[in-house]
């Protein structure tokens, strides 16, 4: 069993970040905190998140526990709370339900069977480039790209990071030089193309939680995107598979 | 004025003269000219009169030539009783081309030229009343001349029989559909009216009729039948998709299919945010590929945010999209949808986009074959199709997309 208290907006951010990819999720609790890793039905995007116990106001977990959550349902419950409210979470194996405490209100939620939810393995990726960039800049470029295309190309070299989208007649391009980035580490030029339907949701989510975004890139290779909030005690990482030109 | 079909049905006229329906030199399994003739023969004694008495299903027609001055008027068959099926495409699935031609030919189109906004005109008012009816309306039309006798074929509108200018028109008091009547008097916006009626399970074809007759909105005006069909399909489809886009993705590959009127329909649904494509493959000697020696493939698609330009392939795009959106809404899922249509040589004349809407609906009404991978799904699809699946993929923007999009599993081993 475990029980803890946490700010409702932290929990909501975790639910929102996860429901970009899946509607049912397996959450694990252990002595360090809450974590989860899910891949979407098309196996194009993956989320890996960790909410360390320090992000909780109170946290207690005797032994590793996993529960299956209907994300839409939990999101509905969290709506009862206002941002900044502290909510209580409690799970007891005997009870078999997740108890959410909002103020004096106790809401017990039925859970999903996790035996049908396989553990997601994280692919071992070699991503030669690492860029730390302003989330707002990336968000703006992605929004502009969405208007003209369904995919976008991310490129990096020693000196710069680039986002480019091409429509039938229009082009969107964001070029950020070394000085305009928090940091860049890229020995060889890299370039990969990504589907905007996924990327735009991921970036939107990052933008509402963090000013900085760490991007790892390769050539025709998956993208790794990471950001943290709540004093970095909550960390999220997305993986996104590339599109390959015909 | 008769609206010309997109392409002429015949080709080199001389071959028809040499053939006269015996040798079938045109290559069609049945002679389209005879087809018209036979249907005409059966009706001849009834139609070759200047006055026709019958029950309109109800049915109206609004032409588009000369817009905003167009030919409007009711259509009626020379028969009484329950004629409603004559103008209810929702009831036609499984009917053969022969059946459709046969009963649509019975509908004689009365024509009256009027400005689309002239609602003071008496025949315009009658036409509106007829479009408002939920039961066949008995009427008598006296034409200026005997209705001129051939079938009128259109790409998007269902065919109808002979037509003539209206001289006099008498009709019984139509029994009006109260839902439509209320929207008419309440001056509800056209878009809202369409959606309200759809939610109340009024047939799409009835909504389209009412919309065409200019029963909705504040400034009421007639809308050519052809435009009204697509406008209604598009409006309802878009609205349903708003809801569909809030649902989680489908988590498997679903394949649906059906055959009708020598058309093969295959619907592929795959895990994705909403995206949609309709591709048609016209065999040589089908309606719109009468002279061709090769199969011609045409398609149009949209991604999540829809399309800005009107689909090149026309109203059928919106008709199939409506059917797909209805299904996804019912499943409470969002998906990528590719509709493949093979038009085999038995499809000798156009029957209207209802054919697309109703057949895709029929295909989707059957339990899907479900697969875990794209490969398995496409293997099954290739067993259904006559045209090699490779050629379909080459012609499909979305199937190519699905194939180009890598999966994370592809990178597991480094």
Interface residues (C-beta under 8 A of the other chain):
Chain A: X22 X23 X39 X40 X41 X42 X43 X44 X45 X46 X72 X121 X123 X124 X125 X126 X146 X150 X195 X197 X221 X222 X239 X241 X242 X243 X244 X245 X246
Chain B: X248 X249 X250 X251 X252 X270 X271 X272 X273 X303 X304 X305 X400 X401 X404 X405 X406 X407 X408 X409 X410 X411 X412 X413 X414
